[in-house]
Amino acid sequence: MDQKNKPIGVFDSGLGGLTVVKEIIKLLPFENIVYLGDTARVPYGTRSNEIIKKFSEENVNFLLEKKVKCIVIACHTSSAVAGNYLKKKFSKIPIFNVVTPVLESLCGSKKKIGVIGTRATVNSGVYSKLNKVTEIPCPLFVPFIEEGEIKGMLIKSLVTKYIGKLKVEILVLGCTHYPIIKDVIKNVLPNTELINPGIIVAAMLKNYLVKNNLTNNQKRGGKRNFYVTDLNKRFVKVAEMFLGQKLEIKCVRN
């Protein structure tokens, strides 16, 4: 297969990474994509660093079997804990993550920055390199979102509980689930600029492919294959909510 026509590989601990896939499709509609959601072992945010690295490495190996031309880690926990490890171990393939582009875009900013994410992401300290940063773990956001609680007073009360008193100018949505409730967050923090890392990493990916003459040369919409390590009706419903369209999902054992 021509290197250009090989798919982009994307993985996440679950289904939230589909919000990143959504941004990639917007910028690169002709690219083929292979997505792996490790739904059998979600969440990663409560795991040890060693286990997160192990699971992330297995996800990369799965995507390499699909002959991908590059890989996007669409999981903040994996990006924060295993990103550098994976880049060193799999040095022959470009690997992007959802943390590095944010750090690069906000490096040197004098504004007050907030980061919300899983406990593992916050505890990793990866965002501590930023000036004037406040990091807040929001562990209940993910289960609320996956249960469809994405609007109304219940989710607004939870958002208010976690970040209602936060005084920042910029807020990084440090989990791929969080863009789903961005309107609720904006309602609670109306004067705060929200940063969706999926948008930033999609732009970085496009720049890389264009610069290295690796963009797909087909003139039709790309083929997308979605895999999970455990599948039930709820996962399908959640996945379609994240991507905003009907999906055919295949179950594999990673």
Helices and strands as residue ranges (DSSP letters): G 3-5, E 8-12, H 18-27, E 33-37, H 49-65, E 70-73, H 76-89, E 95-97, H 100-106, E 113-117, H 119-124, G 126-129, E 133-137, H 141-146, H 153-163, E 170-174, G 178-181, H 182-188, E 193-195, H 197-211, E 224-228, H 233-243, E 249-251
